[in-house]
Structures are given as structure tokens and as C-alpha cells.
Amino acid sequence: MKKTLKMLEDNAMLTAAEIAVLQGRDEAEVADEIERAKSGGILLGSRAVIDWDRAGGELVTAFIDVKVAPQRGVGFDRVAERIYQFEEVRSLYLMSGGFDLQVVITGKTLKEVALFVAEKLSTLEMVTGTATHFLLKKYKEGGVVYQKREEQQERVTFL
């Protein structure tokens, strides 16, 4: 199953038939394996990696480091559950280091992202501090290189 999952992680568009051919296995067996992974909560979804800059859908992405006061008996889980319910939140991670959580959000403008932090995130009583970092350029995401560097022409400088 791990080999099939890795192939789907690398390319979610592969069909059971294609995976079966690549692995030299029976299609029905691979399809059953994929279904078991879905029903067992192992395969949670599939996504396409899209270069929105090239597609013309400009969005602002921010990584927000969050310090929280964990609650007795539930630790960080309760605050994380509250935060990931905001529709702006794309990803949420429990982290080690100076901050407890990292929230990844997208918005149409810098102001929209700033308002999310100021009006929604920072106002939660268990949040004690935030630090926001804006994404400037994507080079690689999910194992996919965004824009390969074009060959640079040699430049000769005369002094």
C-alpha cells in the first residue's frame, strides 16, 4: 500500500489502472487498496498544485506564527480546532520553537490578511502573540518546482 500511496502523493491524477501498470499489478487490487486507504482515513484527499501567478489568480499568502496559552486537559488541540475553522486558514501546524502554532492563510490583499490577524486571530482569548510573514515567491511546493530557472546568458564585464 505504501508504494501506491507514494505514487498518489507524487501525482494525485494517476488512476488505479495507471498505478497497476506501473507496479505490474492487477487494477482491481490497486483500486481496492485505494478504497481501503480512503475508508481507513489514510488517504484524506487529493490536490492539484497550481501556479496561480501564471493562471492570473493573484492571492496573498501569509504564514502566521502564533503563541497560545494551552488549556488544561486539552493542550493545544482546542485552540487549534477553533483556528482551523476560519475559512481563510489553509493549513495549521503545531510547532516547536519560539511559537506554538503556524497558521497558513490566503487572502486577496495584504489588508485582508492583516484584518484576519487583527480582528479574528488576535482576538481569541488563548492567543498571546503573533508574527506574520508574507510569501513573496514560491520556488517549490509539494515536491513540484514552480518555475525552472531559465538558462542565464553569460555576461562579460570589461573594466
C-alpha positions, 0 to 999 in steps of 0.5 A: 500500500505504501508504494501506491500511496507514494505514487498518489502523493507524487501525482494525485491524477494517476488512476488505479489502472495507471498505478497497476501498470506501473507496479505490474499489478492487477487494477482491481487490487490497486483500486481496492487498496485505494478504497481501503486507504480512503475508508481507513482515513489514510488517504484524506484527499487529493490536490492539484498544485497550481501556479496561480501567478501564471493562471492570473489568480493573484492571492496573498499568502501569509504564514502566521506564527502564533503563541497560545496559552494551552488549556488544561486537559486539552493542550493545544488541540482546542485552540487549534480546532477553533483556528482551523475553522476560519475559512481563510486558514489553509493549513495549521501546524503545531510547532516547536520553537519560539511559537506554538502554532503556524497558521497558513492563510490566503487572502486577496490583499495584504489588508485582508490578511492583516484584518484576519490577524487583527480582528479574528486571530488576535482576538481569541482569548488563548492567543498571546502573540503573533508574527506574520510573514508574507510569501513573496515567491514560491520556488517549490511546493509539494515536491513540484518546482514552480518555475525552472530557472531559465538558462542565464546568458553569460555576461562579460564585464570589461573594466 
